[in-house]
Amino acid sequence: MRRRMVLACGAGVLAGCAGPEPARDAAERPALDLRRYFDGQVDAWGVFTDRSGAVVKRFTVALTCRWQGDEGVLDEDFRFSDGSRQRRVWRITRLPHGQYRGRADDVVGEAVGEQQGNALRWRYTLALPVDGRTWHVQFEDWMFLVDDRVLLNRATMRKFGIRLGEVTLSFSKR
């Protein structure tokens, strides 16, 4: 009985990992070019929702972005509805075939991304402060370029394969 329970839980976790692949968006236009979109000033507005869909926090982000060849820096200044602020500086490298790698101080290890068509899937583990402790939470971001100015982002947060909530962002290029 215990073995069946373990197998059922394992199957549930694996099923939660299955999802869409960036290749499904290969023909979608306009094509997303991170170096072009995240170059200069970009603003974003977002919400974090818990598992039930309730809004937990609202926030804005002012990004200052620059690229030199295939190396980019995205400097994010977050302002949360509770008055708190946070800064994250991404260092991103564009690789062949629509692949990206990135690092930031609060990212555990390396972020990996794959871009095709108008979409980018960006996956990473974030060291997230929660009630005086630090949780390592897995993020899977999906970004979709709507037009030259607007990029939408939906991120799912998980810990131990369990969905904790979502972050929804709307970016606007100045």
C-alpha positions as CSV (number, residue, x, y, z in Angstrom):
1,M,0.0,0.0,0.0
2,R,2.8,2.4,0.9
3,R,4.6,1.7,-2.4
4,R,1.4,2.5,-4.3
5,M,1.1,5.8,-2.4
6,V,4.7,6.8,-3.2
7,L,4.2,5.9,-6.9
8,A,1.0,7.8,-7.1
9,C,2.6,10.9,-5.5
10,G,5.6,10.6,-7.8
11,A,3.3,10.4,-10.9
12,G,1.5,13.5,-9.7
13,V,4.7,15.5,-9.3
14,L,5.9,14.4,-12.8
15,A,2.6,15.3,-14.4
16,G,2.8,18.7,-12.8
17,C,6.2,19.2,-14.6
18,A,4.8,18.4,-18.0
19,G,3.7,21.4,-19.9
20,P,4.0,23.4,-23.1
21,E,7.3,23.7,-24.9
22,P,8.6,26.9,-26.6
23,A,8.5,25.2,-30.0
24,R,4.7,25.5,-30.1
25,D,5.2,29.3,-30.5
26,A,7.9,29.2,-33.2
27,A,5.6,30.6,-35.9
28,E,4.1,33.3,-33.7
29,R,4.8,37.0,-34.5
30,P,6.1,39.5,-33.8
31,A,9.3,37.5,-32.9
32,L,10.8,38.3,-29.5
33,D,14.4,39.5,-29.5
34,L,15.4,40.0,-25.9
35,R,18.4,42.1,-26.9
36,R,16.1,44.6,-28.7
37,Y,13.1,44.5,-26.3
38,F,15.2,44.7,-23.1
39,D,17.4,47.6,-24.2
40,G,17.0,51.0,-22.6
41,Q,14.1,51.7,-20.2
42,V,11.3,49.3,-19.6
43,D,8.4,49.6,-17.0
44,A,6.4,46.7,-15.6
45,W,3.3,46.3,-13.4
46,G,2.5,43.1,-11.6
47,V,0.7,41.1,-9.0
48,F,1.5,38.0,-7.0
49,T,-1.4,35.6,-6.4
50,D,-1.5,32.7,-4.0
51,R,-2.7,29.2,-4.8
52,S,-6.4,30.3,-4.5
53,G,-5.9,33.2,-6.9
54,A,-6.1,35.9,-4.2
55,V,-3.8,38.9,-4.8
56,V,-1.1,38.9,-2.1
57,K,1.0,41.8,-3.4
58,R,1.0,44.4,-6.1
59,F,4.2,45.9,-7.5
60,T,5.9,48.0,-10.1
61,V,9.3,47.5,-11.7
62,A,11.5,50.0,-13.4
63,L,14.1,48.3,-15.6
64,T,17.3,49.8,-17.0
65,C,18.7,47.4,-19.6
66,R,21.8,47.3,-21.8
67,W,23.5,44.8,-24.1
68,Q,27.0,44.5,-25.5
69,G,26.9,41.8,-28.2
70,D,25.4,38.7,-26.6
71,E,25.9,39.9,-23.0
72,G,23.1,41.8,-21.3
73,V,22.4,43.4,-17.9
74,L,18.8,43.9,-16.7
75,D,18.7,46.1,-13.6
76,E,15.3,45.7,-11.9
77,D,14.0,48.1,-9.2
78,F,10.9,46.7,-7.6
79,R,8.4,48.8,-5.5
80,F,5.8,46.7,-3.6
81,S,2.4,47.8,-2.4
82,D,3.4,47.3,1.2
83,G,6.1,50.0,0.7
84,S,9.1,47.6,0.5
85,R,11.6,47.7,-2.3
86,Q,13.9,45.2,-3.9
87,R,16.6,45.2,-6.5
88,R,17.6,42.4,-8.8
89,V,20.4,42.7,-11.4
90,W,20.3,40.0,-14.1
91,R,23.4,39.2,-16.2
92,I,22.1,37.3,-19.2
93,T,24.0,35.6,-22.0
94,R,22.5,34.9,-25.4
95,L,23.6,31.5,-26.8
96,P,22.9,29.9,-30.2
97,H,19.5,28.5,-31.2
98,G,17.4,30.8,-29.0
99,Q,19.0,29.6,-25.8
100,Y,19.8,32.0,-22.9
101,R,21.6,31.7,-19.5
102,G,21.3,34.1,-16.6
103,R,22.5,34.9,-13.1
104,A,21.4,37.2,-10.4
105,D,22.4,37.5,-6.7
106,D,19.2,35.9,-5.4
107,V,19.1,33.2,-8.1
108,V,20.4,29.8,-7.0
109,G,22.7,28.5,-9.7
110,E,21.9,29.5,-13.2
111,A,18.6,30.5,-15.0
112,V,18.0,28.8,-18.3
113,G,15.8,30.2,-21.1
114,E,14.6,29.1,-24.5
115,Q,13.0,31.5,-27.0
116,Q,11.1,30.7,-30.1
117,G,8.7,33.0,-32.1
118,N,7.1,35.5,-29.7
119,A,7.7,33.5,-26.6
120,L,10.4,32.8,-24.0
121,R,10.4,30.2,-21.3
122,W,12.7,31.2,-18.4
123,R,13.4,28.7,-15.5
124,Y,15.3,29.3,-12.3
125,T,15.4,28.8,-8.6
126,L,15.0,32.0,-6.5
127,A,16.2,32.4,-2.9
128,L,13.0,34.0,-1.5
129,P,12.9,35.5,2.0
130,V,9.7,34.4,3.8
131,D,9.1,35.2,7.5
132,G,12.8,35.4,8.4
133,R,13.7,32.3,6.5
134,T,14.9,31.7,2.9
135,W,13.0,29.3,0.7
136,H,14.4,28.0,-2.6
137,V,11.4,28.4,-4.9
138,Q,11.4,27.2,-8.5
139,F,10.0,29.7,-11.1
140,E,8.9,29.0,-14.6
141,D,8.3,32.2,-16.5
142,W,6.5,32.4,-19.9
143,M,7.0,35.7,-21.7
144,F,4.9,36.7,-24.8
145,L,5.7,39.7,-27.0
146,V,2.3,41.3,-28.0
147,D,3.7,44.1,-30.0
148,D,6.9,46.3,-30.1
149,R,6.0,47.9,-26.7
150,V,4.1,45.3,-24.7
151,L,5.4,42.0,-23.3
152,L,3.3,39.8,-21.0
153,N,4.8,37.5,-18.4
154,R,3.2,34.7,-16.3
155,A,5.4,32.9,-13.8
156,T,4.4,29.9,-11.7
157,M,6.2,29.4,-8.4
158,R,6.7,25.9,-7.0
159,K,8.4,24.2,-4.0
160,F,8.8,20.5,-3.9
161,G,6.7,20.4,-7.1
162,I,3.7,22.0,-5.3
163,R,2.3,25.2,-6.9
164,L,2.6,28.1,-4.5
165,G,1.2,30.8,-6.6
166,E,1.7,32.9,-9.7
167,V,3.2,36.2,-10.7
168,T,1.7,38.1,-13.6
169,L,3.5,41.1,-15.2
170,S,2.9,43.5,-18.0
171,F,6.0,45.1,-19.4
172,S,6.0,48.3,-21.5
173,K,9.0,49.5,-23.4
174,R,9.5,53.3,-23.3
